[in-house]
Amino acid sequence: MTLPIANWNYPTSVKVGAGRASELPQWCASLGMKRPLLVTDPGLAALPMTVKLLDSCRSAGLDAGLFHAIKGNPTGKNVDDGVVAFKAGGHDGVIAFGGGSALDAAKAIALMAGQDRPLWDFEDVGDNHLRVNVAGMAPVVAIPTTAGTGSEVGRASVITDEREHVKRIIFHAKMLPAVVILDPELTVGLPPKITAATGMDALSHSLEAYCSPFYHPMAVGIAVEGIRLVKDYLPRACENGADLEARLQMLVASSMGATAFQRGLGAMHALAHPLGALYDAHHGLLNAILMPYVLRANQSVIASRIGLLARYLELPDPSFDSFLDWVLEMRAALGIPHTLAQIGIDAKEAERIGRMAHADGSAGTNPIPFTPQAYAGILVNAVEGVL
């Protein structure tokens, strides 16, 4: 028997608890920031909690600026514009504040602040990360306001290349934020539909990491517990947005999912990435809709391990079918559409999307190495609702 060989990396300093966003100035100062740039999205920019964070920084003597020109699926231009704002304001650090889009854009802006190459030169292909001028990278404090992507503990950003209509992963190990603040009070106002979609995104991360064939037992353990937290707390968070315990546990589940997917992702994300790029659809919602169809497609390889997961989750029958039923029932209870057709996506581009999914980096750790034709078939099933 050949013993496995692996390289493992685990995240960062995480400050967990209600009200801890008030500590932002001290953590910025601890990283040497004097003029941080708070990067967020347009919807959050004018909200009282954003104004409060900026005021707290300024009251502590930090000359904080604001950049919020970010799309729901951040683009290369968003990042370039953010770098212009960073340099124009003489900033020396980044506060990444918001959902996954804002966090991804913020981390990419912090990366690009000191580079002399274009953004796409740092796509996660081969050894492109070696091109990064590490000394030019700005430090980041990350504060998520949604519980889904887990980007706050990630070493990459997913950025849309609008010219090529593809999502590209920009990677460097030091893109990992230096400090993360998980404050459930910041997520209380999140609408139920967004809570559901982002929560299902967190589930997709842990679930695909759990099913990955890559050797990483620590990630498996984190994934299993992350899935349990989603099972126990996502329905509560959607039912009562002011449930601080549920909100906190979902923030933790989100960070756990992104930690676990160092083990890899799979066909859900391989399909969600091109669909998001082509249709500008919400990433978490895409993963939520695709989930049962991908599970069914992978069933022949993952059935036994899903049975073990079902037992840990204390489902009535520790089997693949019981787990799939739970996913379907929870989706329905949360108001997640059953098909892609329900969000305006048809199968006309199935062959193209199948090729794009096959080429996506997430496809490499799917339990089954699907062909482009197989990906196209999964897409058609998800459009038509065929399980």
Contacts in CASP RR format, 6 or more apart in sequence:
PFRMAT RR
TARGET T0000
AUTHOR 0000-0000-0000
METHOD contacts of the structure
MODEL  1
MTLPIANWNYPTSVKVGAGRASELPQWCASLGMKRPLLVTDPGLAALPMT
VKLLDSCRSAGLDAGLFHAIKGNPTGKNVDDGVVAFKAGGHDGVIAFGGG
SALDAAKAIALMAGQDRPLWDFEDVGDNHLRVNVAGMAPVVAIPTTAGTG
SEVGRASVITDEREHVKRIIFHAKMLPAVVILDPELTVGLPPKITAATGM
DALSHSLEAYCSPFYHPMAVGIAVEGIRLVKDYLPRACENGADLEARLQM
LVASSMGATAFQRGLGAMHALAHPLGALYDAHHGLLNAILMPYVLRANQS
VIASRIGLLARYLELPDPSFDSFLDWVLEMRAALGIPHTLAQIGIDAKEA
ERIGRMAHADGSAGTNPIPFTPQAYAGILVNAVEGVL
4 215 0 8 1.000
6 214 0 8 1.000
6 215 0 8 1.000
6 216 0 8 1.000
8 216 0 8 1.000
8 218 0 8 1.000
8 262 0 8 1.000
9 155 0 8 1.000
9 173 0 8 1.000
9 262 0 8 1.000
10 218 0 8 1.000
10 259 0 8 1.000
10 262 0 8 1.000
11 153 0 8 1.000
11 154 0 8 1.000
11 176 0 8 1.000
11 180 0 8 1.000
11 255 0 8 1.000
11 259 0 8 1.000
12 153 0 8 1.000
12 176 0 8 1.000
12 177 0 8 1.000
12 178 0 8 1.000
12 179 0 8 1.000
12 180 0 8 1.000
13 178 0 8 1.000
13 179 0 8 1.000
13 180 0 8 1.000
14 153 0 8 1.000
14 179 0 8 1.000
14 180 0 8 1.000
14 181 0 8 1.000
14 182 0 8 1.000
14 255 0 8 1.000
15 23 0 8 1.000
15 27 0 8 1.000
15 179 0 8 1.000
15 180 0 8 1.000
15 181 0 8 1.000
15 182 0 8 1.000
16 182 0 8 1.000
16 248 0 8 1.000
16 251 0 8 1.000
16 252 0 8 1.000
17 182 0 8 1.000
17 183 0 8 1.000
17 184 0 8 1.000
17 248 0 8 1.000
18 183 0 8 1.000
18 184 0 8 1.000
18 185 0 8 1.000
18 244 0 8 1.000
18 248 0 8 1.000
19 183 0 8 1.000
19 185 0 8 1.000
20 181 0 8 1.000
20 182 0 8 1.000
20 183 0 8 1.000
21 49 0 8 1.000
21 53 0 8 1.000
21 143 0 8 1.000
21 181 0 8 1.000
21 183 0 8 1.000
21 185 0 8 1.000
21 186 0 8 1.000
22 56 0 8 1.000
23 181 0 8 1.000
24 53 0 8 1.000
24 56 0 8 1.000
24 57 0 8 1.000
24 95 0 8 1.000
24 141 0 8 1.000
24 143 0 8 1.000
24 181 0 8 1.000
25 56 0 8 1.000
25 57 0 8 1.000
25 59 0 8 1.000
25 60 0 8 1.000
25 61 0 8 1.000
25 62 0 8 1.000
26 60 0 8 1.000
27 141 0 8 1.000
27 179 0 8 1.000
27 181 0 8 1.000
28 36 0 8 1.000
28 57 0 8 1.000
28 62 0 8 1.000
28 93 0 8 1.000
28 95 0 8 1.000
28 141 0 8 1.000
29 60 0 8 1.000
29 62 0 8 1.000
30 179 0 8 1.000
31 93 0 8 1.000
31 139 0 8 1.000
31 141 0 8 1.000
31 178 0 8 1.000
31 179 0 8 1.000
32 92 0 8 1.000
32 139 0 8 1.000
33 62 0 8 1.000
33 92 0 8 1.000
33 93 0 8 1.000
33 139 0 8 1.000
33 141 0 8 1.000
34 62 0 8 1.000
34 63 0 8 1.000
34 92 0 8 1.000
35 62 0 8 1.000
35 63 0 8 1.000
35 64 0 8 1.000
35 65 0 8 1.000
35 89 0 8 1.000
35 90 0 8 1.000
35 91 0 8 1.000
35 92 0 8 1.000
35 93 0 8 1.000
36 57 0 8 1.000
36 62 0 8 1.000
36 64 0 8 1.000
36 65 0 8 1.000
36 91 0 8 1.000
36 92 0 8 1.000
36 93 0 8 1.000
36 94 0 8 1.000
36 95 0 8 1.000
36 141 0 8 1.000
37 64 0 8 1.000
37 65 0 8 1.000
37 66 0 8 1.000
37 67 0 8 1.000
37 82 0 8 1.000
37 85 0 8 1.000
37 86 0 8 1.000
37 89 0 8 1.000
37 91 0 8 1.000
37 93 0 8 1.000
37 94 0 8 1.000
37 95 0 8 1.000
37 109 0 8 1.000
38 50 0 8 1.000
38 53 0 8 1.000
38 54 0 8 1.000
38 57 0 8 1.000
38 64 0 8 1.000
38 65 0 8 1.000
38 66 0 8 1.000
38 67 0 8 1.000
38 94 0 8 1.000
38 95 0 8 1.000
38 97 0 8 1.000
39 67 0 8 1.000
39 68 0 8 1.000
39 70 0 8 1.000
39 82 0 8 1.000
39 94 0 8 1.000
39 95 0 8 1.000
39 96 0 8 1.000
39 97 0 8 1.000
39 102 0 8 1.000
39 105 0 8 1.000
39 106 0 8 1.000
39 109 0 8 1.000
40 50 0 8 1.000
40 66 0 8 1.000
40 67 0 8 1.000
40 68 0 8 1.000
40 70 0 8 1.000
40 97 0 8 1.000
40 98 0 8 1.000
40 102 0 8 1.000
40 106 0 8 1.000
41 68 0 8 1.000
41 70 0 8 1.000
41 72 0 8 1.000
41 98 0 8 1.000
41 99 0 8 1.000
41 101 0 8 1.000
41 102 0 8 1.000
42 68 0 8 1.000
42 69 0 8 1.000
42 70 0 8 1.000
43 68 0 8 1.000
44 50 0 8 1.000
44 68 0 8 1.000
44 97 0 8 1.000
44 98 0 8 1.000
44 102 0 8 1.000
44 145 0 8 1.000
45 66 0 8 1.000
45 68 0 8 1.000
49 145 0 8 1.000
49 186 0 8 1.000
50 66 0 8 1.000
50 97 0 8 1.000
53 95 0 8 1.000
53 97 0 8 1.000
53 143 0 8 1.000
54 64 0 8 1.000
54 65 0 8 1.000
54 66 0 8 1.000
57 64 0 8 1.000
57 95 0 8 1.000
58 64 0 8 1.000
64 95 0 8 1.000
65 89 0 8 1.000
65 91 0 8 1.000
67 81 0 8 1.000
67 82 0 8 1.000
67 85 0 8 1.000
67 86 0 8 1.000
67 109 0 8 1.000
69 78 0 8 1.000
69 81 0 8 1.000
69 82 0 8 1.000
70 78 0 8 1.000
70 101 0 8 1.000
70 102 0 8 1.000
70 105 0 8 1.000
71 78 0 8 1.000
71 101 0 8 1.000
71 160 0 8 1.000
71 280 0 8 1.000
72 101 0 8 1.000
72 280 0 8 1.000
73 101 0 8 1.000
73 160 0 8 1.000
73 167 0 8 1.000
73 276 0 8 1.000
73 277 0 8 1.000
73 280 0 8 1.000
73 283 0 8 1.000
74 101 0 8 1.000
74 102 0 8 1.000
74 104 0 8 1.000
74 105 0 8 1.000
74 108 0 8 1.000
74 157 0 8 1.000
74 158 0 8 1.000
74 159 0 8 1.000
74 160 0 8 1.000
75 159 0 8 1.000
75 160 0 8 1.000
75 161 0 8 1.000
75 162 0 8 1.000
76 108 0 8 1.000
76 119 0 8 1.000
76 159 0 8 1.000
76 160 0 8 1.000
76 161 0 8 1.000
76 162 0 8 1.000
77 162 0 8 1.000
78 105 0 8 1.000
78 159 0 8 1.000
79 105 0 8 1.000
79 108 0 8 1.000
79 109 0 8 1.000
79 112 0 8 1.000
79 119 0 8 1.000
79 159 0 8 1.000
80 112 0 8 1.000
80 119 0 8 1.000
82 105 0 8 1.000
82 109 0 8 1.000
83 109 0 8 1.000
83 112 0 8 1.000
83 113 0 8 1.000
85 91 0 8 1.000
86 93 0 8 1.000
86 94 0 8 1.000
86 109 0 8 1.000
86 113 0 8 1.000
86 138 0 8 1.000
87 113 0 8 1.000
91 113 0 8 1.000
91 138 0 8 1.000
92 138 0 8 1.000
93 110 0 8 1.000
93 113 0 8 1.000
93 138 0 8 1.000
93 139 0 8 1.000
93 140 0 8 1.000
94 106 0 8 1.000
94 107 0 8 1.000
94 109 0 8 1.000
94 110 0 8 1.000
94 113 0 8 1.000
94 138 0 8 1.000
94 139 0 8 1.000
94 140 0 8 1.000
94 141 0 8 1.000
95 106 0 8 1.000
95 140 0 8 1.000
95 141 0 8 1.000
95 142 0 8 1.000
95 143 0 8 1.000
96 102 0 8 1.000
96 103 0 8 1.000
96 106 0 8 1.000
96 107 0 8 1.000
96 110 0 8 1.000
96 140 0 8 1.000
96 141 0 8 1.000
96 142 0 8 1.000
96 143 0 8 1.000
96 151 0 8 1.000
96 152 0 8 1.000
96 177 0 8 1.000
97 103 0 8 1.000
97 106 0 8 1.000
97 142 0 8 1.000
97 143 0 8 1.000
97 145 0 8 1.000
98 143 0 8 1.000
98 144 0 8 1.000
98 145 0 8 1.000
98 146 0 8 1.000
99 144 0 8 1.000
99 145 0 8 1.000
99 146 0 8 1.000
99 148 0 8 1.000
99 149 0 8 1.000
99 151 0 8 1.000
99 198 0 8 1.000
100 144 0 8 1.000
100 146 0 8 1.000
100 148 0 8 1.000
100 149 0 8 1.000
100 150 0 8 1.000
100 151 0 8 1.000
103 142 0 8 1.000
103 144 0 8 1.000
103 149 0 8 1.000
103 150 0 8 1.000
103 151 0 8 1.000
103 152 0 8 1.000
104 149 0 8 1.000
104 151 0 8 1.000
104 157 0 8 1.000
104 158 0 8 1.000
104 159 0 8 1.000
105 157 0 8 1.000
105 159 0 8 1.000
106 140 0 8 1.000
106 142 0 8 1.000
107 140 0 8 1.000
107 142 0 8 1.000
107 151 0 8 1.000
107 154 0 8 1.000
107 156 0 8 1.000
107 157 0 8 1.000
107 175 0 8 1.000
107 177 0 8 1.000
108 119 0 8 1.000
108 157 0 8 1.000
108 159 0 8 1.000
108 170 0 8 1.000
108 175 0 8 1.000
109 138 0 8 1.000
110 137 0 8 1.000
110 138 0 8 1.000
110 139 0 8 1.000
110 140 0 8 1.000
110 175 0 8 1.000
111 122 0 8 1.000
111 132 0 8 1.000
111 137 0 8 1.000
111 157 0 8 1.000
111 170 0 8 1.000
111 172 0 8 1.000
111 175 0 8 1.000
112 119 0 8 1.000
113 136 0 8 1.000
113 137 0 8 1.000
113 138 0 8 1.000
114 133 0 8 1.000
114 136 0 8 1.000
114 137 0 8 1.000
114 138 0 8 1.000
115 122 0 8 1.000
115 132 0 8 1.000
115 133 0 8 1.000
115 136 0 8 1.000
116 133 0 8 1.000
117 131 0 8 1.000
119 159 0 8 1.000
119 170 0 8 1.000
120 161 0 8 1.000
120 168 0 8 1.000
121 128 0 8 1.000
121 131 0 8 1.000
122 128 0 8 1.000
122 129 0 8 1.000
122 131 0 8 1.000
122 132 0 8 1.000
122 170 0 8 1.000
122 171 0 8 1.000
122 172 0 8 1.000
123 168 0 8 1.000
123 169 0 8 1.000
123 170 0 8 1.000
123 171 0 8 1.000
124 156 0 8 1.000
124 168 0 8 1.000
124 169 0 8 1.000
124 170 0 8 1.000
124 171 0 8 1.000
124 361 0 8 1.000
128 171 0 8 1.000
129 171 0 8 1.000
129 172 0 8 1.000
129 173 0 8 1.000
132 172 0 8 1.000
132 174 0 8 1.000
134 172 0 8 1.000
134 174 0 8 1.000
137 172 0 8 1.000
137 174 0 8 1.000
137 175 0 8 1.000
139 178 0 8 1.000
140 175 0 8 1.000
140 177 0 8 1.000
140 178 0 8 1.000
141 177 0 8 1.000
141 178 0 8 1.000
141 179 0 8 1.000
141 180 0 8 1.000
141 181 0 8 1.000
142 151 0 8 1.000
142 152 0 8 1.000
142 153 0 8 1.000
142 177 0 8 1.000
142 179 0 8 1.000
142 180 0 8 1.000
142 181 0 8 1.000
143 152 0 8 1.000
143 180 0 8 1.000
143 181 0 8 1.000
143 183 0 8 1.000
143 186 0 8 1.000
144 150 0 8 1.000
144 151 0 8 1.000
144 152 0 8 1.000
144 180 0 8 1.000
144 182 0 8 1.000
144 186 0 8 1.000
144 187 0 8 1.000
144 251 0 8 1.000
144 254 0 8 1.000
145 186 0 8 1.000
145 187 0 8 1.000
145 190 0 8 1.000
146 187 0 8 1.000
146 190 0 8 1.000
146 194 0 8 1.000
146 195 0 8 1.000
146 198 0 8 1.000
146 254 0 8 1.000
147 187 0 8 1.000
147 195 0 8 1.000
147 198 0 8 1.000
147 199 0 8 1.000
147 202 0 8 1.000
147 237 0 8 1.000
147 247 0 8 1.000
147 250 0 8 1.000
147 251 0 8 1.000
147 253 0 8 1.000
147 254 0 8 1.000
148 198 0 8 1.000
148 199 0 8 1.000
148 201 0 8 1.000
148 202 0 8 1.000
148 205 0 8 1.000
148 250 0 8 1.000
148 254 0 8 1.000
148 284 0 8 1.000
149 198 0 8 1.000
149 201 0 8 1.000
149 202 0 8 1.000
149 254 0 8 1.000
149 258 0 8 1.000
149 283 0 8 1.000
149 284 0 8 1.000
150 202 0 8 1.000
150 205 0 8 1.000
150 254 0 8 1.000
150 255 0 8 1.000
150 257 0 8 1.000
150 258 0 8 1.000
151 157 0 8 1.000
151 258 0 8 1.000
152 177 0 8 1.000
152 180 0 8 1.000
152 182 0 8 1.000
152 255 0 8 1.000
152 258 0 8 1.000
153 176 0 8 1.000
153 177 0 8 1.000
153 180 0 8 1.000
153 255 0 8 1.000
153 258 0 8 1.000
153 259 0 8 1.000
154 175 0 8 1.000
154 176 0 8 1.000
154 177 0 8 1.000
154 258 0 8 1.000
155 171 0 8 1.000
155 172 0 8 1.000
155 173 0 8 1.000
155 174 0 8 1.000
155 175 0 8 1.000
155 176 0 8 1.000
156 169 0 8 1.000
156 170 0 8 1.000
156 171 0 8 1.000
156 172 0 8 1.000
156 175 0 8 1.000
157 169 0 8 1.000
157 170 0 8 1.000
157 175 0 8 1.000
158 167 0 8 1.000
158 168 0 8 1.000
158 169 0 8 1.000
158 170 0 8 1.000
158 273 0 8 1.000
158 283 0 8 1.000
159 167 0 8 1.000
159 168 0 8 1.000
159 170 0 8 1.000
160 166 0 8 1.000
160 167 0 8 1.000
160 168 0 8 1.000
160 276 0 8 1.000
160 277 0 8 1.000
161 167 0 8 1.000
161 168 0 8 1.000
161 277 0 8 1.000
165 277 0 8 1.000
165 278 0 8 1.000
166 273 0 8 1.000
166 274 0 8 1.000
166 277 0 8 1.000
166 356 0 8 1.000
167 273 0 8 1.000
167 274 0 8 1.000
167 276 0 8 1.000
167 277 0 8 1.000
169 361 0 8 1.000
180 255 0 8 1.000
182 248 0 8 1.000
182 251 0 8 1.000
182 252 0 8 1.000
182 255 0 8 1.000
183 251 0 8 1.000
184 244 0 8 1.000
184 245 0 8 1.000
184 247 0 8 1.000
184 248 0 8 1.000
184 251 0 8 1.000
185 244 0 8 1.000
185 247 0 8 1.000
187 195 0 8 1.000
187 247 0 8 1.000
187 250 0 8 1.000
187 251 0 8 1.000
188 241 0 8 1.000
188 242 0 8 1.000
188 244 0 8 1.000
188 247 0 8 1.000
189 241 0 8 1.000
190 198 0 8 1.000
190 241 0 8 1.000
192 238 0 8 1.000
192 239 0 8 1.000
192 241 0 8 1.000
192 334 0 8 1.000
193 335 0 8 1.000
195 234 0 8 1.000
195 237 0 8 1.000
195 238 0 8 1.000
195 241 0 8 1.000
195 250 0 8 1.000
196 234 0 8 1.000
196 238 0 8 1.000
196 288 0 8 1.000
196 334 0 8 1.000
196 335 0 8 1.000
196 336 0 8 1.000
197 282 0 8 1.000
197 284 0 8 1.000
197 285 0 8 1.000
197 288 0 8 1.000
197 336 0 8 1.000
198 254 0 8 1.000
198 284 0 8 1.000
199 230 0 8 1.000
199 234 0 8 1.000
199 237 0 8 1.000
199 250 0 8 1.000
199 253 0 8 1.000
199 254 0 8 1.000
199 284 0 8 1.000
200 230 0 8 1.000
200 234 0 8 1.000
200 284 0 8 1.000
200 285 0 8 1.000
200 287 0 8 1.000
200 288 0 8 1.000
200 291 0 8 1.000
200 331 0 8 1.000
200 334 0 8 1.000
200 336 0 8 1.000
201 254 0 8 1.000
201 283 0 8 1.000
201 284 0 8 1.000
201 287 0 8 1.000
201 288 0 8 1.000
202 226 0 8 1.000
202 230 0 8 1.000
202 250 0 8 1.000
202 253 0 8 1.000
202 254 0 8 1.000
202 256 0 8 1.000
202 257 0 8 1.000
203 227 0 8 1.000
203 230 0 8 1.000
203 234 0 8 1.000
203 253 0 8 1.000
203 288 0 8 1.000
203 291 0 8 1.000
204 268 0 8 1.000
204 269 0 8 1.000
204 284 0 8 1.000
204 287 0 8 1.000
204 288 0 8 1.000
204 291 0 8 1.000
205 254 0 8 1.000
205 257 0 8 1.000
205 258 0 8 1.000
205 260 0 8 1.000
205 261 0 8 1.000
205 265 0 8 1.000
206 222 0 8 1.000
206 223 0 8 1.000
206 224 0 8 1.000
206 226 0 8 1.000
206 227 0 8 1.000
206 230 0 8 1.000
206 253 0 8 1.000
206 256 0 8 1.000
206 257 0 8 1.000
206 260 0 8 1.000
206 261 0 8 1.000
207 223 0 8 1.000
207 227 0 8 1.000
207 268 0 8 1.000
207 291 0 8 1.000
208 261 0 8 1.000
208 264 0 8 1.000
208 265 0 8 1.000
208 266 0 8 1.000
208 268 0 8 1.000
208 269 0 8 1.000
208 362 0 8 1.000
208 365 0 8 1.000
208 366 0 8 1.000
209 219 0 8 1.000
209 220 0 8 1.000
209 222 0 8 1.000
209 223 0 8 1.000
209 257 0 8 1.000
209 260 0 8 1.000
209 261 0 8 1.000
209 262 0 8 1.000
209 263 0 8 1.000
209 264 0 8 1.000
209 265 0 8 1.000
210 220 0 8 1.000
210 223 0 8 1.000
210 224 0 8 1.000
210 227 0 8 1.000
210 260 0 8 1.000
210 263 0 8 1.000
210 305 0 8 1.000
210 309 0 8 1.000
211 266 0 8 1.000
211 298 0 8 1.000
211 302 0 8 1.000
211 305 0 8 1.000
211 306 0 8 1.000
211 367 0 8 1.000
212 263 0 8 1.000
212 264 0 8 1.000
212 265 0 8 1.000
212 266 0 8 1.000
212 365 0 8 1.000
212 366 0 8 1.000
212 367 0 8 1.000
213 365 0 8 1.000
213 367 0 8 1.000
214 263 0 8 1.000
214 264 0 8 1.000
214 365 0 8 1.000
216 262 0 8 1.000
216 263 0 8 1.000
219 259 0 8 1.000
219 260 0 8 1.000
219 261 0 8 1.000
219 262 0 8 1.000
219 263 0 8 1.000
220 260 0 8 1.000
220 263 0 8 1.000
221 260 0 8 1.000
222 256 0 8 1.000
222 257 0 8 1.000
222 259 0 8 1.000
222 260 0 8 1.000
223 256 0 8 1.000
223 257 0 8 1.000
223 260 0 8 1.000
223 263 0 8 1.000
224 309 0 8 1.000
224 312 0 8 1.000
225 256 0 8 1.000
226 252 0 8 1.000
226 253 0 8 1.000
226 256 0 8 1.000
226 257 0 8 1.000
226 260 0 8 1.000
227 309 0 8 1.000
227 313 0 8 1.000
228 312 0 8 1.000
228 313 0 8 1.000
229 249 0 8 1.000
229 250 0 8 1.000
229 252 0 8 1.000
229 253 0 8 1.000
229 256 0 8 1.000
230 250 0 8 1.000
230 253 0 8 1.000
231 313 0 8 1.000
231 326 0 8 1.000
231 330 0 8 1.000
232 249 0 8 1.000
233 245 0 8 1.000
233 246 0 8 1.000
233 249 0 8 1.000
233 250 0 8 1.000
233 253 0 8 1.000
234 246 0 8 1.000
234 250 0 8 1.000
234 253 0 8 1.000
234 330 0 8 1.000
234 334 0 8 1.000
235 330 0 8 1.000
235 333 0 8 1.000
235 334 0 8 1.000
236 243 0 8 1.000
236 245 0 8 1.000
236 246 0 8 1.000
237 243 0 8 1.000
237 246 0 8 1.000
237 247 0 8 1.000
237 250 0 8 1.000
238 334 0 8 1.000
240 246 0 8 1.000
241 247 0 8 1.000
263 365 0 8 1.000
264 362 0 8 1.000
264 364 0 8 1.000
264 365 0 8 1.000
265 362 0 8 1.000
265 365 0 8 1.000
265 366 0 8 1.000
266 294 0 8 1.000
266 362 0 8 1.000
266 363 0 8 1.000
266 364 0 8 1.000
266 365 0 8 1.000
266 366 0 8 1.000
266 367 0 8 1.000
267 290 0 8 1.000
267 294 0 8 1.000
267 297 0 8 1.000
267 298 0 8 1.000
267 357 0 8 1.000
267 362 0 8 1.000
267 363 0 8 1.000
267 366 0 8 1.000
267 370 0 8 1.000
267 375 0 8 1.000
267 378 0 8 1.000
268 287 0 8 1.000
268 290 0 8 1.000
268 291 0 8 1.000
268 294 0 8 1.000
268 362 0 8 1.000
269 287 0 8 1.000
269 360 0 8 1.000
269 362 0 8 1.000
270 357 0 8 1.000
270 358 0 8 1.000
270 360 0 8 1.000
270 361 0 8 1.000
270 362 0 8 1.000
270 363 0 8 1.000
270 364 0 8 1.000
270 366 0 8 1.000
270 375 0 8 1.000
271 286 0 8 1.000
271 290 0 8 1.000
271 294 0 8 1.000
271 353 0 8 1.000
271 354 0 8 1.000
271 357 0 8 1.000
271 375 0 8 1.000
271 378 0 8 1.000
271 379 0 8 1.000
271 382 0 8 1.000
272 283 0 8 1.000
272 284 0 8 1.000
272 286 0 8 1.000
272 287 0 8 1.000
272 290 0 8 1.000
273 356 0 8 1.000
273 357 0 8 1.000
273 360 0 8 1.000
273 362 0 8 1.000
274 352 0 8 1.000
274 353 0 8 1.000
274 354 0 8 1.000
274 356 0 8 1.000
274 357 0 8 1.000
274 360 0 8 1.000
275 281 0 8 1.000
275 286 0 8 1.000
275 340 0 8 1.000
275 345 0 8 1.000
275 353 0 8 1.000
276 283 0 8 1.000
276 286 0 8 1.000
278 349 0 8 1.000
278 353 0 8 1.000
279 344 0 8 1.000
279 345 0 8 1.000
281 343 0 8 1.000
281 345 0 8 1.000
285 336 0 8 1.000
285 337 0 8 1.000
285 343 0 8 1.000
286 340 0 8 1.000
288 331 0 8 1.000
288 336 0 8 1.000
289 336 0 8 1.000
289 337 0 8 1.000
289 338 0 8 1.000
289 339 0 8 1.000
289 340 0 8 1.000
289 342 0 8 1.000
289 343 0 8 1.000
289 382 0 8 1.000
290 340 0 8 1.000
290 378 0 8 1.000
290 382 0 8 1.000
291 327 0 8 1.000
291 331 0 8 1.000
292 324 0 8 1.000
292 327 0 8 1.000
292 328 0 8 1.000
292 331 0 8 1.000
292 387 0 8 1.000
293 378 0 8 1.000
293 381 0 8 1.000
293 382 0 8 1.000
293 385 0 8 1.000
293 386 0 8 1.000
293 387 0 8 1.000
294 378 0 8 1.000
295 302 0 8 1.000
295 306 0 8 1.000
295 320 0 8 1.000
295 323 0 8 1.000
295 324 0 8 1.000
295 327 0 8 1.000
296 324 0 8 1.000
296 381 0 8 1.000
296 387 0 8 1.000
297 368 0 8 1.000
297 370 0 8 1.000
297 374 0 8 1.000
297 378 0 8 1.000
297 381 0 8 1.000
298 366 0 8 1.000
298 367 0 8 1.000
298 368 0 8 1.000
299 320 0 8 1.000
300 368 0 8 1.000
301 367 0 8 1.000
301 368 0 8 1.000
302 320 0 8 1.000
302 367 0 8 1.000
303 319 0 8 1.000
303 320 0 8 1.000
306 319 0 8 1.000
306 320 0 8 1.000
306 323 0 8 1.000
307 318 0 8 1.000
307 319 0 8 1.000
307 320 0 8 1.000
307 322 0 8 1.000
307 323 0 8 1.000
308 318 0 8 1.000
309 323 0 8 1.000
310 317 0 8 1.000
310 318 0 8 1.000
310 319 0 8 1.000
310 320 0 8 1.000
310 322 0 8 1.000
310 323 0 8 1.000
310 326 0 8 1.000
311 318 0 8 1.000
313 323 0 8 1.000
313 326 0 8 1.000
315 322 0 8 1.000
315 323 0 8 1.000
315 326 0 8 1.000
316 322 0 8 1.000
331 338 0 8 1.000
332 338 0 8 1.000
337 343 0 8 1.000
338 385 0 8 1.000
339 382 0 8 1.000
339 383 0 8 1.000
339 384 0 8 1.000
339 385 0 8 1.000
340 346 0 8 1.000
340 379 0 8 1.000
340 382 0 8 1.000
340 383 0 8 1.000
341 383 0 8 1.000
341 384 0 8 1.000
341 385 0 8 1.000
345 383 0 8 1.000
346 383 0 8 1.000
347 379 0 8 1.000
347 380 0 8 1.000
347 383 0 8 1.000
347 384 0 8 1.000
350 376 0 8 1.000
350 377 0 8 1.000
350 379 0 8 1.000
350 380 0 8 1.000
350 383 0 8 1.000
351 372 0 8 1.000
351 376 0 8 1.000
353 375 0 8 1.000
353 376 0 8 1.000
353 379 0 8 1.000
354 372 0 8 1.000
354 373 0 8 1.000
354 375 0 8 1.000
354 376 0 8 1.000
354 377 0 8 1.000
354 379 0 8 1.000
355 372 0 8 1.000
355 375 0 8 1.000
357 363 0 8 1.000
357 370 0 8 1.000
357 372 0 8 1.000
357 375 0 8 1.000
357 379 0 8 1.000
358 370 0 8 1.000
358 371 0 8 1.000
358 372 0 8 1.000
358 375 0 8 1.000
363 369 0 8 1.000
363 370 0 8 1.000
363 375 0 8 1.000
368 374 0 8 1.000
370 378 0 8 1.000
380 386 0 8 1.000
381 387 0 8 1.000
END
